[in-house]
Amino acid sequence: MKERCLVLMKPDALEKRITGLVVDRLERLELDIVACKTVSVTEDLIRKHYAHLAGKPFLESTVRYMMGDYNHIPNHKIMAFVFQGEDAVNKIRTALGATNPEKADPWTIRGSFGKFDKVADIVYNCVHASDHAEDAEREIALWFKPGEVLDA
């Protein structure tokens, strides 16, 4: 089934300058990039994106991480992409690997580029991808205005 998936290059990916490597790996999945932009994120946008984490003890550190507070990224910058194609969410999530880089297979994006800072208790996993097609549509609507996403 043709579907869309939101992919966010998190501040640690920008700081490490690996966004091109990540996009290269994702393009090999034979999906189409139908939207791409650099976003200066706000706390409000991050909280809406992670609304499902409300009440979780790690929400505040997640917000600070996504705002770039741990990575010296100016203007709270994140790169947002929409990939589209057959089974896009599953293909991308498989390529990313487990959320915790320590549990991700070494050939995956998070296994290759992520890390878990045990001292600060922060997971630097480089990339976000939608969990499922319905969530992707909600997330895409948060990050992209109508008309910014093309149809492949």
N, C-alpha and C positions, 0 to 999 in steps of 0.2 A: 504494500500500500504506500502510495506517495504521501509523505508527510513532511512537516517542518520541525526544526530543532534550533532553539536558541543556544548559542555558544558565546560565553564571555571569557575574554582573556583577562585574567585577574592581575592585580598590581605586581605580583611577583613575576609573572610572565613578561610583563613590560620591563621591569627592572633588569631581568636576566637577558632581555633582548632575544627571546626565543619565539616570539609570535609567528615569525615566518616559518620556523621549523614545525610549529604546531599546525599551522594552516596547511603546510605541505603534507603532513601526515593525514590530515582530515580530507584534503582534496583527493588523496589516493583511494578514498572510499567511494569514489565516483558519484558524489553528491554535488549539487549545484549551490554555489553561494548566491543567494538572492537578495542579500542585504549585508552591508558592512559599514560601520562608522565608529569613530572615536567619541566616547561620551565622557563628559565631565560630570561624574555622578554626584548626587546629593544624598544626604542621610535619609531623606524621605523616600527616595527611589529604592535605596537598598532595603529599607524596612518593609516597603511594599513587596519587593521581590522575595524577601525571606519572611513574609508574614506567617508562614507555616511553622516558623521557629519561635514564635512568640511564647515567652515563658521559659524557654530553654536557657540553662545557665551559660551557654557559650554564645548566645545571640550578640551580646555587646562586643565581644572580641571579633566576631564575624563581621559586624558592621564596621568596626575600626579597620579590620584587614581589608575589606572591600573598598573602603575610603582611601586606602593607600597609606594609612598611618604608620605601618611597619616597613614600608618599602621606599620611602623617599620619592614618591611619584608626584610630580606637580599637578595641580588642578584636579586632583581626584580622578585621574584618567583610567578608563577601561575601554577595551575594544569589544564591540558587540557585533556578532555575525548571526545570520540566519542561513542555515543549510537546508536544502530541500531535496527530497528524493525518496526512493523506495526504502522503507524501514530505517529512515534517517536517525531516529532517536536511538534505536538499538545499536546500529552501526557505530554511531559516535560514542555512546556510553561504553561500548566494548573497547573502542580504541583508547578512550581516556583511562580506563581501569578503575580500581577501587578508589573511593573518595580519600581514604587514608593512604598516602603514598607508600607507607611501610607495608601495606597489605596488597598493593598493586603489583601485578606482574611486571618484571623489569622491562619488557618490550612495549608496555603501554606508555602513553604520554605522561601520566602521573607517576608511573614507576620510573621513568627516565628523568623527569625534571622536577618532581615534587619532593618535599621533605616535611618531616614533622619536627618542630622545635619543641623538645620535651621541657626545656627550661621555661620557656614562655608559654607553653601549652597552646601552640598555634600550628594549625595544619596549613602549609603552603602547598596547595595542589594545582596551581597555575590556571586551571580552566574549570568553568562551570558549563554543564549541559543540562538541558531539560530532562526531567525524569520520565515523562511520557508525553504523547502527542497532545493531550488536553492541556497539560501544564505548559507545554511549549506555546500554545496559542495565547494563554494568559500572559506568559512572560514576554513574548514578542510584542504584545500590545503595550506592555509597560515600557519597553526599551525603544520601540520604533513607532513613529507617527504613521497614520494612514497614508498610503502612497509611497512610503520609503522601502517597502518590501516588494520586489518584483515577483512575477510568476515565471517559473522555469519552463 
